[in-house]
């Protein structure tokens, strides 16, 4: 390694993937590592903010599966960033395949508060179908075009037999409940509709055991601790990258990175960690020469959607003290819908419900509403008072209480963020594991023992199993750092062997 410590490495993007890559490289002895960041901050889609004196997450919210296998959990524990409850063995061992045992309050659009038993048939059927949706991965062929098609078709077939003893009003309520759960899954997947989520690859996503937990002091605490272990001047902020010039021939081995302001940086290796949304939008000008066709097609095929939050603070809770989630059931949606017919007039119907920020001693009476898709993108364009009015009317309608008014709201706007263009990736129709493998493939494609690795790719959309997650992004950054470390280790070993001949 000693002879390669001055190799010039540029990381594009100071999100968790870029920081993880730089952190691993610096700790392995590489001294000439720099990060080019388009904005004035590090963290990317990890973004902590305040609503009054309350710490909230505009971006990444949870550690999904906080257990020994999860590197984000292990780092957070190492840095002392978690509540004691999240560190217990019981919490780490909890495994429901990604489903949390949340206490749910259910409200209907006619202002009724429902019991879970009122909608149990829908909950049971949807849970079964969602699990079945993951089973087609290793089978030949897909019986339906998408996860949405599969769930809708199977609900219509199975309810004939399973719900034959249910009266029509109750049956309608079950179907409306499933519409709400379809919207919830749009938020989970970051898709506009489950009709856009591929069925054959749906089981590609993997989960860790552990009951999802949050950072009491904010997710950005993780970023701050990692950055504190890097050289002070490693990040060049406000340097958006316009183009990356690489070579597909053996004549040129170096890479040139050109920023929007025309400034150029030469490097031996570049690790690109921009979001898939940014890649999709700027493919035509970002790489010279263009990406190889198979890689370009995978960028185009993979899904990248929007999932936004609307935080709403209230003077008093209108939900039960033990409530974790508030579920909304529109009683005019028995058509199994996960999108609204007219975005401008009824975008708020896409909001499936709220999560309750806990503990109340820390957050007061604060809810986080979740809304995905084109409706979410439209919401971003509205003035905040208009969003506040829509949330107020929604809550009043579902509670039947005409006097409830949020004290204030705050929303995320990830689609219109020019550096992310959405929230996170999913495997769209027609996608397979091969697309994720193509995403992580370095340039030039023939890079091997004899050819240098010029451009490498990291970020959540390049992980085979943990796409859409912080731990997936972190692991991808480590992966590409290790690719360079092993590249030089093997080259040094070869040179040492040659010198002995």
C-alpha positions in Angstrom: 0.0 0.0 0.0 2.8 2.4 0.9 3.5 3.4 -2.7 -0.1 4.1 -3.5 -1.1 6.4 -0.6 -0.8 9.5 -2.9 -3.2 8.1 -5.4 -5.7 10.9 -6.2 -9.3 9.9 -5.4 -12.4 12.1 -5.8 -15.7 11.2 -4.2 -18.7 12.9 -5.8 -21.3 13.6 -3.1 -21.0 14.0 0.7 -24.0 11.8 1.6 -23.6 8.8 3.8 -22.2 6.7 0.9 -19.6 9.2 0.0 -18.6 9.8 3.6 -18.4 6.1 4.2 -16.1 5.6 1.2 -13.8 8.4 2.1 -13.8 7.3 5.8 -12.7 3.8 4.8 -10.1 5.0 2.3 -8.5 7.5 4.8 -8.4 4.9 7.5 -6.6 2.6 5.1 -3.9 5.1 4.5 -5.0 7.0 1.4 -4.0 10.6 2.0 -5.2 12.3 -1.2 -9.0 11.8 -1.0 -11.4 14.7 -1.6 -15.2 14.9 -1.7 -17.0 17.3 -4.1 -20.4 18.2 -2.6 -23.0 20.2 -4.6 -24.5 21.8 -1.5 -23.2 23.6 1.6 -23.7 20.7 3.9 -22.9 17.0 4.3 -25.5 14.3 4.9 -27.5 14.2 1.6 -30.8 12.6 2.3 -29.9 12.4 6.0 -31.3 15.8 7.1 -32.2 16.8 10.6 -34.2 20.0 11.3 -36.2 21.7 14.1 -39.9 22.5 14.4 -39.8 25.0 17.2 -37.6 23.2 19.8 -38.4 19.7 18.5 -35.8 17.8 16.6 -37.3 16.2 13.5 -36.0 14.3 10.4 -36.7 15.9 7.0 -34.9 12.9 5.4 -34.0 9.4 6.7 -36.1 8.6 9.7 -35.3 5.2 11.3 -32.5 2.7 11.7 -34.3 -0.2 9.9 -33.4 -3.4 11.7 -31.2 -2.2 14.5 -29.2 -5.3 15.2 -25.6 -6.6 15.1 -25.9 -7.1 11.3 -26.7 -3.5 10.7 -23.6 -1.2 10.4 -25.6 2.0 11.0 -26.8 0.6 14.3 -23.3 -0.5 15.3 -21.9 3.0 14.5 -24.8 4.7 16.3 -24.1 2.5 19.4 -20.4 3.2 19.2 -21.0 6.9 19.1 -23.5 6.8 21.9 -26.4 8.2 19.8 -29.2 5.9 20.8 -31.8 5.6 23.6 -31.1 2.7 26.1 -34.3 0.9 24.9 -32.9 0.6 21.3 -29.8 -1.2 22.7 -31.6 -4.0 24.5 -31.2 -7.6 23.3 -35.0 -7.9 23.1 -35.1 -4.9 20.7 -32.3 -6.3 18.6 -33.9 -9.8 18.4 -37.4 -8.6 17.4 -38.2 -9.8 13.9 -41.5 -9.5 12.1 -39.9 -9.3 8.6 -39.9 -5.5 8.7 -43.4 -5.1 10.2 -43.5 -3.3 13.5 -46.1 -4.1 16.3 -47.5 -0.6 16.3 -50.6 0.4 18.2 -52.9 1.8 15.5 -55.8 4.3 15.7 -58.1 4.0 12.7 -60.4 6.8 11.6 -62.8 6.8 8.6 -63.8 9.7 6.3 -67.2 9.8 7.9 -65.7 10.9 11.2 -65.9 7.5 12.9 -63.1 6.0 15.0 -62.9 2.3 14.1 -61.6 -0.7 16.1 -59.0 -2.9 14.6 -61.4 -5.8 14.6 -63.6 -3.7 12.2 -61.0 -4.0 9.5 -59.2 -7.2 10.5 -60.3 -9.1 7.4 -58.5 -6.5 5.2 -55.4 -6.4 7.4 -55.1 -10.1 7.4 -55.6 -10.5 3.6 -53.2 -7.6 2.8 -50.5 -8.9 5.0 -50.7 -12.4 3.4 -50.6 -10.9 -0.1 -47.7 -8.6 0.6 -45.8 -11.6 1.9 -46.8 -13.7 -1.2 -45.6 -10.8 -3.4 -42.0 -11.5 -2.3 -42.2 -15.2 -3.4 -41.9 -14.8 -7.1 -38.3 -13.8 -7.3 -36.8 -17.2 -8.0 -39.7 -18.5 -10.1 -39.9 -18.6 -13.9 -42.2 -15.8 -15.0 -44.5 -13.4 -13.3 -48.2 -14.1 -13.1 -49.0 -10.4 -13.0 -47.3 -7.3 -14.4 -46.7 -5.6 -11.0 -47.2 -5.9 -7.3 -50.2 -3.7 -7.6 -51.8 -5.9 -10.3 -51.1 -9.0 -8.2 -52.6 -7.6 -5.0 -55.7 -6.2 -6.7 -56.4 -9.3 -8.7 -55.9 -11.6 -5.7 -58.1 -9.5 -3.4 -60.9 -9.6 -5.9 -60.7 -13.3 -6.3 -60.1 -14.3 -2.6 -62.7 -12.0 -1.1 -65.5 -13.8 -3.0 -64.9 -16.9 -0.9 -63.3 -15.5 2.3 -65.8 -12.7 2.8 -68.9 -14.4 1.6 -70.6 -14.1 5.0 -69.8 -10.4 5.3 -72.5 -7.8 4.6 -72.0 -5.4 1.7 -71.2 -2.3 3.9 -68.5 -4.2 5.9 -67.1 -5.7 2.7 -66.9 -2.2 1.2 -65.0 -1.0 4.3 -62.5 -3.8 3.9 -61.8 -2.8 0.3 -61.4 0.8 1.3 -59.0 -0.2 4.0 -56.9 -2.1 1.5 -56.8 1.1 -0.7 -55.2 2.9 2.3 -52.7 0.1 2.8 -51.8 0.3 -0.9 -51.0 4.0 -0.4 -48.9 3.1 2.7 -46.9 0.7 0.6 -46.3 3.4 -2.0 -44.6 5.4 0.8 -42.6 2.3 1.9 -41.4 1.7 -1.7 -41.1 5.3 -2.7 -43.3 4.7 -5.7 -46.3 6.6 -7.2 -48.3 3.4 -7.4 -47.7 -0.3 -6.7 -48.5 -0.7 -10.4 -45.0 0.6 -11.0 -43.3 -1.9 -8.7 -42.0 -5.1 -10.3 -43.4 -8.4 -9.0 -40.6 -10.7 -9.9 -37.9 -8.7 -8.1 -40.0 -7.6 -5.1 -38.4 -10.3 -2.9 -34.9 -8.9 -3.7 -35.1 -6.4 -0.7 -33.9 -7.9 2.6 -34.5 -6.9 6.2 -32.5 -7.1 9.4 -34.0 -8.2 12.7 -34.6 -5.5 15.3 -37.4 -3.0 16.1 -36.8 0.2 14.1 -35.5 3.0 16.2 -34.6 6.7 15.8 -31.9 9.1 16.9 -33.0 11.2 19.9 -30.6 13.9 18.9 -31.1 13.6 15.2 -29.8 11.4 12.4 -27.2 14.1 11.5 -25.4 13.2 14.7 -24.1 10.1 12.8 -22.8 12.3 10.0 -21.2 14.7 12.4 -19.3 11.9 14.2 -18.0 10.3 10.9 -17.0 13.7 9.6 -15.1 14.5 12.8 -12.8 11.6 12.0 -11.9 12.9 8.5 -9.4 15.6 7.6 -11.0 19.1 8.1 -10.6 20.1 4.5 -11.6 16.9 2.8 -15.0 18.2 1.5 -15.2 21.0 -1.1 -18.7 22.4 -0.6 -20.9 24.1 -3.2 -19.1 22.3 -6.0 -21.9 20.7 -8.1 -20.3 18.3 -10.7 -21.4 18.8 -14.3 -19.4 16.2 -16.2 -17.0 13.3 -15.6 -14.6 12.5 -18.4 -13.3 9.0 -18.4 -11.7 6.8 -21.1 -12.7 3.5 -22.6 -9.3 3.1 -24.2 -6.0 2.0 -22.8 -4.3 5.3 -23.8 -5.8 7.3 -20.9 -6.1 6.2 -17.3 -6.9 9.4 -15.5 -10.4 10.9 -15.0 -11.4 14.6 -15.1 -14.2 15.9 -13.1 -15.7 19.3 -14.2 -17.8 21.3 -11.9 -20.7 23.6 -12.9 -18.5 26.7 -12.5 -16.0 25.2 -15.0 -13.4 24.2 -12.4 -11.7 20.9 -13.2 -10.2 18.3 -11.0 -8.0 15.5 -12.2 -8.1 12.1 -10.4 -6.9 8.6 -10.7 -10.2 7.3 -9.4 -13.7 8.8 -9.0 -16.4 7.3 -6.8 -19.9 8.6 -7.8 -22.5 8.6 -5.1 -25.2 10.9 -6.5 -28.8 9.8 -6.2 -30.5 7.6 -8.8 -32.9 10.5 -9.3 -30.1 12.8 -10.2 -28.5 10.2 -12.4 -31.7 9.8 -14.4 -32.2 13.5 -14.9 -28.6 14.3 -15.9 -27.4 11.2 -17.7 -26.9 12.9 -21.0 -24.3 15.4 -19.8 -22.8 13.6 -16.7 -20.6 11.0 -18.4 -18.2 11.5 -21.4 -18.2 9.1 -23.1 -21.8 8.0 -22.2 -22.4 5.0 -19.9 -22.2 1.6 -21.6 -25.7 0.7 -22.9 -26.4 -2.0 -20.3 -25.6 0.3 -17.5 -27.5 3.2 -19.0 -30.6 0.9 -19.5 -30.5 -0.1 -15.8 -30.4 3.5 -14.7 -33.5 4.1 -16.8 -35.3 1.0 -15.8 -34.8 1.2 -12.0 -37.5 3.1 -10.1 -36.9 6.3 -8.1 -39.9 8.0 -6.5 -40.9 10.5 -3.9 -42.0 10.0 -0.4 -42.6 13.2 1.6 -43.4 14.0 5.2 -45.8 16.6 6.6 -45.2 17.3 10.2 -48.2 18.7 12.1 -48.0 19.9 15.7 -51.2 20.1 17.9 -52.0 21.7 21.2 -53.7 18.5 22.4 -53.6 14.9 21.1 -56.7 13.7 19.3 -55.3 10.1 19.3 -54.9 7.6 22.2 -51.9 7.9 24.6 -50.5 4.5 23.4 -51.1 5.2 19.7 -48.1 4.8 17.3 -49.8 5.1 14.0 -53.0 6.8 12.8 -54.5 5.1 9.8 -57.0 6.9 7.5 -59.8 5.0 5.6 -61.6 6.8 2.8 -65.0 5.2 2.6 -65.4 6.1 -1.2 -62.3 4.0 -2.2 -63.5 0.5 -2.5 -62.0 0.3 -6.0 -58.6 -0.7 -4.5 -56.9 2.6 -5.5 -53.5 3.9 -4.6 -53.6 7.1 -6.5 -56.2 9.9 -6.8 -58.1 10.7 -10.0 -57.4 14.5 -9.9 -54.1 15.4 -8.2 -54.8 19.2 -7.9 -58.2 18.9 -6.2 -57.6 15.8 -4.0 -53.9 15.3 -3.5 -54.4 15.1 0.2 -56.2 11.7 -0.2 -52.9 10.1 -1.0 -51.7 10.7 2.6 -52.3 7.3 4.1 -52.0 8.4 7.8 -49.6 9.7 10.4 -46.9 8.3 12.7 -46.8 9.6 16.3 -43.5 11.0 17.4 -42.5 9.6 20.8 -42.0 10.0 23.6 -44.5 12.9 24.2 -42.1 14.4 26.8 -39.7 15.1 24.0 -42.0 15.8 21.1 -45.2 17.1 22.6 -48.2 16.4 20.4 -46.4 16.0 17.1 -47.4 13.8 14.1 -45.7 13.0 10.9 -47.9 12.5 7.8 -46.7 10.4 4.9 -47.5 11.0 1.3 -45.9 9.5 -1.9 -46.0 9.8 -5.6 -47.2 12.5 -8.0 -49.6 13.8 -5.3 -46.6 14.3 -3.0 -44.7 16.1 -5.8 -47.7 18.4 -6.4 -47.9 19.1 -2.6 -44.3 20.4 -2.7 -45.4 23.2 -5.1 -48.2 24.6 -2.9 -47.7 27.5 -0.5 -47.4 26.2 3.1 -50.7 27.8 4.3 -52.5 25.8 1.6 -50.9 22.6 2.9 -51.8 23.6 6.4 -55.4 24.1 5.3 -55.6 20.7 3.6 -54.2 18.9 6.7 -56.6 20.8 9.0 -59.6 19.9 6.9 -58.4 16.3 6.7 -58.1 15.9 10.5 -61.4 17.6 11.2 -63.2 15.4 8.7 -61.7 12.1 10.0 -62.1 13.0 13.7 -65.5 14.6 13.3 -64.2 17.5 15.4 -64.5 20.8 13.6 -62.3 22.8 16.0 -59.0 20.8 15.7 -56.3 23.0 14.2 -52.6 22.3 13.9 -50.4 24.8 15.6 -47.9 24.6 12.7 -46.7 22.3 10.0 -43.4 21.6 8.2 -43.0 19.5 5.1 -40.2 17.9 3.1 -39.8 18.7 -0.6 -37.5 16.0 -1.9 -38.7 15.9 -5.5 -37.8 19.5 -6.1 -34.5 19.2 -4.4 -32.2 19.6 -7.4 -29.6 17.2 -6.1 -31.9 14.3 -5.2 -35.0 14.6 -7.5 -36.9 12.3 -5.3 -36.5 10.1 -2.2 -35.1 6.6 -2.9 -35.0 3.7 -5.3 -37.2 0.7 -5.9 -37.2 -2.2 -8.4 -39.7 -1.1 -11.1 -41.5 -3.3 -13.6 -39.0 -5.2 -15.8 -36.1 -4.9 -13.2 -34.1 -7.7 -11.8 -31.0 -8.2 -9.7 -28.9 -7.8 -12.8 -29.9 -4.1 -12.9 -28.5 -3.5 -9.4 -25.3 -5.4 -10.5 -25.1 -3.2 -13.5 -25.5 -0.1 -11.3 -22.5 -1.0 -9.1 -20.2 -2.0 -12.1 -17.2 0.3 -12.4 -16.0 2.0 -15.5 -14.5 1.0 -17.8 -16.6 -2.2 -17.8 -13.5 -4.2 -18.7 -11.6 -2.9 -15.7 -9.7 -5.9 -14.3 -6.2 -6.9 -13.4 -4.7 -5.0 -16.4 -7.0 -2.0 -16.6 -7.4 0.7 -14.0 -10.7 1.4 -12.2 -11.6 4.9 -13.3 -15.2 5.5 -12.1 -16.8 3.6 -9.3 -20.5 3.8 -8.2 -22.0 3.8 -4.7 -25.3 4.9 -3.1 -28.4 3.1 -1.9 -29.5 2.4 -5.5 -26.4 0.2 -6.0 -26.9 -2.2 -3.2 -28.3 -5.7 -4.1 -30.5 -6.2 -1.0 -30.6 -3.0 1.0 -31.5 -0.4 -1.7 -33.5 2.6 -0.4 -31.9 2.4 3.1 -29.2 4.3 4.9 -27.4 1.0 5.8 -27.5 0.1 2.1 -25.9 3.4 1.2 -23.2 3.1 3.9 -22.4 -0.5 2.9 -22.1 0.5 -0.8 -19.6 3.3 0.2 -17.5 0.8 2.1 -17.8 -1.7 -0.8 -16.3 0.7 -3.4 -13.5 1.8 -1.0 -12.6 -1.8 -0.5 -12.7 -2.3 -4.2 -9.9 0.3 -4.6 -8.0 -1.0 -1.5 -8.0 -4.5 -2.8 -7.1 -3.3 -6.3 -3.9 -1.7 -5.0 -3.2 -4.5 -2.6 -3.3 -7.0 -5.5 -1.2 -4.7 -7.7 1.4 -4.3 -5.0 1.5 -8.1 -4.5 2.0 -8.6 -8.2 4.8 -6.1 -8.3 6.5 -7.7 -5.3 6.3 -11.1 -7.0 7.7 -9.7 -10.2 10.6 -8.1 -8.3 11.6 -11.5 -6.9 11.9 -13.1 -10.4 
